[in-house]
Amino acid sequence: MSDFGVPLIVSVMTNGRSDDANGISVDGTEAWLQLSRKGNVFAVHYSLDGKEFRMARLTYLPMSSTIKIGFEAQSPSGSGGVRNFSDIDFRKVSLSNIRNGNE
């Protein structure tokens, strides 16, 4: 839940310091997320149907070749709630275009 009272796709990148990048508001209760990396460029894509992904964020974030990633659901101004993460898949593939997330 965002500061504006609507569910929102938000990405946070941390390398010493964190930032919040607010994205699209979401109608419904499900969203699919994809994180991609090519060198020091990271892309976050979202989908509302699990098939068509759109870019939520593209950022340059210099760091080592080995990183730690995690999942979090937050509600900074709301009362919280139950969140479920499922169908988590880690793959090492080369993307033809990091901007659209295609392999």
C-alpha positions, -999 to +999 in steps of 0.1 A: +000+000+000+015+033-010+014+067+007-015+075-016-037+047-003-034+024-034-015-008-040+017+000-060+046-017-076+077-002-059+113-012-064+141-005-038+177-008-048+204-009-021+241-007-024+252+011+007+221+032+006+186+025-005+161+043-027+124+039-033+111+041-069+073+042-070+058+026-101+024+017-114-007+013-092-022-022-093-058-031-096-063-066-081-044-088-058-017-103-079+014-091-097+044-108-113+078-093-110+110-099-129+145-086-120+171-087-147+208-078-147+233-071-175+266-060-160+258-031-137+224-023-153+193-037-136+158-038-149+126-044-130+096-056-150+060-062-138+031-081-152-006-081-142-013-113-160+020-133-158+025-131-196+030-095-207+058-077-188+064-040-188+094-021-175+090-005-141+126+006-137+160+006-154+189+017-133+227+017-132+239+002-099+276-007-098+284-038-076+302-071-075+293-100-097+277-118-067+247-101-051+220-109-026+184-103-035+152-106-014+115-101-014+095-078+008+060-065+010+055-033+028+028-009+038+045+022+051+013+041+057-012+013+059-021-014+084-002-042+066-016-075+056-008-110+045+014-114+014+023-146-004+052-151-027+050-181-051+064-195-083+099-180-076+123-189-103+160-180-106+175-185-141+209-176-156+200-165-191+213-139-215+187-112-224+186-100-259+171-067-247+172-058-210+147-029-216+119-053-226+130-083-205+131-107-234+155-136-236 
